[in-house]
């Protein structure tokens, strides 16, 4: 079955990013090899997976830094050896979790155009050997015709380490560790920022300690600084709640990133069951979002078609 690669609405088109290889159809667990096979067979345009590291440095497809939520295991991912990892099963299934090497081996056989985002889950600073190991693992895909590889991360310090080791690497930056809207935080891995500031945003920057300018001016000033964190980033990943709040406050972060950097803007994560999705998704597309991260691509595309 062919899966939707894009969303179209009132003249606007945005890529669909298959978050953790999820499509919204099929029984396959997230970040698994069967899920990868499903989306590749569906000829999608963009996929994403999460990458963490075991105690021996083996790179694996897990979102969290602990095992309980995603697998049958208990404890920290970083304390596990490969043999123990092989004995795990993804929660609610008989499917073993995947290694990055297995994903690379499968993608080397893929011959259709595809963008692959590697979501680096490390929040603490990677040392150069850890970063070099990640680059080496993915090197077989770097020159593959039709395949575009982008490394994304909330931790801009880790993106800069990757860039220092390889100036040609393509990077995507999510600034939610520095600035986001009240509500669910960016990830459970690190509770940053720590407070709601005078402008009503979650932001520890000194500019937000006292309200001295319009909210839109404050947001513009913050984004002028944030786009300097990862020079040359080809993609920006912005949480849906932040984008919606900023638009209501008179600042368009999508337009700002487009004009100042020329980078693609991805808005995450929008799913069919979300409250207000019928209103919010069209508004984000009209605001210029280039890419939508979702676990339910099939359902979102059907919703916009009116199916």
C-alpha positions in Angstrom: 0.0 0.0 0.0 1.3 3.4 -1.0 1.4 5.8 2.0 1.0 9.6 1.8 4.2 11.5 1.4 2.7 15.0 1.7 -0.2 17.0 3.0 -2.0 19.4 0.7 -4.4 22.1 1.8 -5.7 25.2 0.0 -2.6 25.5 -2.2 -0.1 24.7 0.5 2.0 21.5 0.5 4.1 20.1 3.4 6.1 16.9 3.7 5.0 14.2 6.1 7.7 13.0 8.4 7.1 9.4 9.7 8.0 9.8 13.4 9.7 6.7 14.7 8.6 5.0 11.5 5.0 5.3 12.6 2.4 5.6 9.9 -0.9 5.3 11.7 -1.6 2.1 9.9 -0.3 -1.4 10.6 0.5 -3.1 14.0 4.2 -2.5 14.1 5.9 -1.0 17.2 7.7 2.4 16.9 11.4 2.5 15.9 11.3 -1.2 14.8 12.5 -2.9 11.7 9.0 -4.1 10.8 7.8 -0.5 11.0 10.7 0.6 8.8 9.8 -2.1 6.2 6.2 -0.9 6.2 7.1 2.8 5.5 9.7 2.0 2.9 7.2 -0.3 1.1 4.8 2.7 1.2 7.3 4.8 -0.7 7.2 7.7 1.9 9.5 10.7 1.5 10.7 11.4 5.0 11.4 9.0 8.0 12.8 9.7 11.4 14.2 7.4 14.1 15.6 7.9 17.6 19.1 6.8 18.4 20.6 6.1 21.8 23.7 4.3 23.0 24.4 1.1 25.1 27.1 0.7 27.6 29.5 -0.7 25.0 28.8 2.2 22.5 26.4 0.2 20.3 23.9 2.6 18.8 20.2 1.5 19.1 16.8 2.7 18.2 15.2 3.8 21.5 13.6 7.2 22.4 14.0 7.2 26.2 17.1 6.9 28.3 15.4 4.2 30.4 13.9 0.9 29.2 10.6 0.6 31.0 8.2 2.6 28.7 9.4 1.1 25.4 10.7 -2.3 26.2 10.3 -5.3 28.5 13.5 -4.2 30.2 14.2 -2.2 33.4 16.9 0.3 34.0 19.0 2.7 32.0 19.8 2.1 28.4 23.3 3.3 28.9 23.9 0.4 31.5 22.8 -2.3 29.1 25.2 -4.5 27.0 24.4 -5.8 23.6 23.6 -9.4 24.6 21.0 -8.2 27.1 19.6 -5.8 24.6 19.1 -8.6 22.1 16.9 -10.4 24.7 14.5 -7.4 25.0 11.2 -7.1 23.2 9.4 -3.8 22.4 6.5 -3.2 24.7 3.3 -5.0 23.7 5.0 -7.1 20.9 7.3 -9.9 20.2 9.5 -7.6 18.1 13.1 -7.0 19.3 14.4 -3.5 19.4 16.7 -2.6 16.5 20.3 -1.5 16.3 21.3 1.4 14.1 23.6 -0.9 12.1 20.5 -3.0 11.2 18.7 0.1 10.0 21.7 1.2 7.9 21.9 -2.3 6.3 18.3 -2.1 5.3 18.5 1.5 4.0 21.5 0.6 1.8 19.1 -1.5 -0.3 16.6 1.3 -0.7 16.6 2.8 -4.2 13.8 5.4 -4.0 14.3 9.1 -3.0 14.2 9.3 0.8 15.2 11.7 3.6 16.3 10.1 6.9 16.4 12.2 10.1 18.5 10.7 12.8 17.2 12.1 16.1 20.2 12.0 18.4 18.7 11.6 21.9 21.9 12.4 23.9 21.3 15.5 25.9 24.5 15.5 27.8 27.6 16.5 25.8 28.9 13.8 23.5 32.7 13.4 23.5 34.4 13.4 20.2 34.7 9.6 20.1 31.0 9.1 20.7 30.2 11.6 17.9 32.7 10.0 15.6 31.2 6.6 16.2 27.7 7.9 15.2 29.2 9.4 12.0 31.0 6.2 11.1 27.9 4.1 11.6 26.0 6.2 9.1 28.8 6.8 6.6 27.5 4.1 4.2 24.4 6.2 3.6 26.1 9.5 3.2 26.9 9.1 -0.5 23.9 6.9 -1.5 22.0 8.3 -4.5 18.6 9.7 -3.6 19.1 9.5 0.1 19.5 12.7 2.2 20.7 12.2 5.8 20.0 14.8 8.5 21.1 14.7 12.1 18.7 16.4 14.5 19.0 17.1 18.2 17.7 19.3 21.0 21.2 19.6 22.3 22.9 22.2 20.0 26.2 21.5 21.7 26.1 17.9 20.2 25.2 19.3 16.8 28.3 21.6 16.9 30.5 18.6 17.9 29.2 16.7 14.8 29.9 19.7 12.6 33.4 20.1 14.1 34.2 16.5 13.1 32.6 16.7 9.7 31.9 20.2 8.3 29.7 18.6 5.5 27.2 17.0 7.8 23.6 18.2 7.5 22.1 19.4 10.8 18.6 20.1 12.1 18.1 22.1 15.3 15.3 22.0 17.8 15.6 25.0 20.1 13.0 23.7 22.7 15.7 23.2 25.4 16.1 27.0 25.2 12.5 28.2 24.5 9.1 26.7 24.3 5.5 27.4 25.3 3.9 26.3 28.6 2.5 22.8 28.5 4.3 19.5 27.9 8.1 19.9 27.8 10.2 19.1 24.8 11.4 15.7 26.0 11.5 13.8 29.4 15.3 13.5 29.0 16.2 17.0 30.4 13.8 19.4 32.1 14.9 22.6 30.3 14.1 25.4 30.4 13.0 25.5 34.1 10.6 28.5 34.5 7.8 30.4 32.8 9.2 34.0 32.2 7.6 37.4 32.3 6.3 36.9 28.7 4.5 33.7 29.4 7.1 31.4 27.7 9.3 28.7 29.2 12.7 30.4 28.9 15.6 30.9 31.3 17.2 33.6 29.2 17.8 36.9 31.1 15.8 38.8 28.5 12.6 37.3 29.9 13.1 38.2 33.6 11.1 41.5 33.2 8.5 42.5 30.7 9.9 45.6 28.9 8.8 45.1 25.3 5.9 43.6 23.3 5.8 39.8 23.3 6.4 39.7 19.5 9.6 41.8 19.9 10.8 39.6 22.7 10.3 36.4 20.6 12.1 38.0 17.6 15.0 38.9 19.8 15.2 35.4 21.1 15.1 33.8 17.7 17.8 36.2 16.4 20.0 34.6 19.1 18.8 31.0 18.7 19.5 30.8 15.0 23.2 31.5 15.8 23.5 28.3 17.9 23.9 26.0 14.9 25.1 28.0 11.9 24.2 26.5 8.6 21.4 24.3 10.0 19.3 23.0 7.1 16.2 22.3 9.2 14.5 23.6 12.3 12.1 21.6 14.4 9.5 23.7 16.3 7.0 22.3 18.8 3.4 22.8 17.6 2.3 24.4 20.9 5.1 27.0 20.7 4.4 27.9 17.0 0.6 28.2 17.7 1.3 30.4 20.8 3.8 32.6 19.0 1.5 33.2 16.0 -1.2 34.3 18.4 1.3 36.7 20.0 2.1 38.3 16.7 5.4 36.6 15.9 5.7 34.1 13.0 8.7 31.8 13.8 8.2 29.9 10.5 8.5 33.0 8.4 11.4 34.3 10.5 13.5 31.1 10.0 12.7 31.0 6.3 13.8 34.6 5.8 16.8 34.6 8.0 18.3 31.2 7.3 16.5 29.6 4.3 16.1 26.4 6.3 13.1 24.0 6.2 10.7 24.3 9.2 9.2 21.1 10.7 6.4 21.4 13.2 6.1 18.5 15.7 4.2 16.4 16.7 0.6 16.5 15.3 -1.6 13.4 15.5 -5.2 12.8 14.4 -6.5 12.3 17.9 -5.1 15.6 19.2 -7.6 18.1 20.5 -8.1 20.9 18.0 -6.2 19.2 15.2 -8.9 20.1 12.6 -8.2 23.8 13.3 -4.5 23.7 14.1 -3.1 21.7 11.3 -4.6 23.8 8.5 -3.4 27.0 10.3 0.1 25.7 10.5 0.2 24.7 6.9 -1.1 28.2 5.9 1.6 29.7 8.2 4.2 28.0 5.9 5.3 24.8 7.7 7.4 22.8 5.3 7.1 19.5 7.1 4.8 17.9 9.7 6.0 15.3 12.2 3.3 12.8 13.0 2.6 9.3 14.1 -0.6 9.2 12.1 0.2 10.3 8.6 -2.5 8.2 7.0 -5.2 9.7 9.2 -4.0 13.3 8.8 -4.0 13.1 5.1 -7.5 11.6 5.1 -8.7 14.3 7.4 -7.5 17.1 5.0 -9.1 15.3 2.1 -12.4 15.1 4.0 -12.4 11.4 3.9 
